[in-house]
């Protein structure tokens, strides 16, 4: 696969309720070693706007506030993104010494991703007889590919409620990768989800529902290793493949240690406290724009109450 060409992205969303003072936050893209973000432009009819980050994960947040009674509420974020294919499979033959305390954040449970109880029991079963981080994580990856499946009826990308998913292992990308991360952490492997959106492949496309979540685990002395078992199961569903099919084997081998370039990272972290702080409990995931009117949180998956569009252009 080759790197994608520079591509501008447009994010526009509108808060529709006219009677109270709304505020909103959106994931805000940044450059890293796998993607280059440039030509960022923010415009709208807000009363206040700024870019902040949360204190735990340093996830960037585009914040905007509108005054009470504003006749219109619009915010447009546009940026150029160049994304590289990521391949990391040149693994060392020996595992380096490491201190789990250095990766405590990525070994801890989350509100929907416990690492004790049935999760710990299953992780121990999957990794029985495995002695290295690499072998344990590969066993968990294989278990996910073998036992979970993509459920098109899942709302959005899924909530990633791990205990429910162990009883009914069907969902979408956040569900599948939440189970991968929880099992890894229960087995003593640092792991985390990445939240973003897929790039289009046409000259111009509406990608408003193309949010995606992928995952990575830390291999001591090496690097963070990319995986995407959810895309294995998506391609199996899309192409009507069985686990025994040659193409399934190809997808499983590719997404172990690699991500394709048709994606842009937007956010990290679970149970986020936004900045400025939102009313109520932490946000489970931050892969979608988020808005509140007063103390009421709008449903970011309901187009009747919270309208936004993502547009991809090459």
Secondary structure, DSSP 8 states (H G I E B T S, - for coil): ------EEEEEEEEE---SS-EEEEEE----BTTEEEEEEEEEES-SEEEEEE-TTT--EEEEEE--TT-S--EEEEEEEEEE--EE-----SS-----GGGGGGGTS-BTTB--SHHHHHHHHHHTTT--SHHHHHHHHHHHHHHH-EE-TTSSTT----HHHHHHS-EE-HHHHHHHHHHHHHHTT--EEEEEEEE--SSSEEE-TT-EEEEEEEEETTTEEEEE-HHHHHHHHHHTT--TTSHHHHHHHHHTBSEE-SSEEEEEE-SSB--SS--SSS-BS--SS-EEEETTEE--TT-TTTEEEEEEEE-
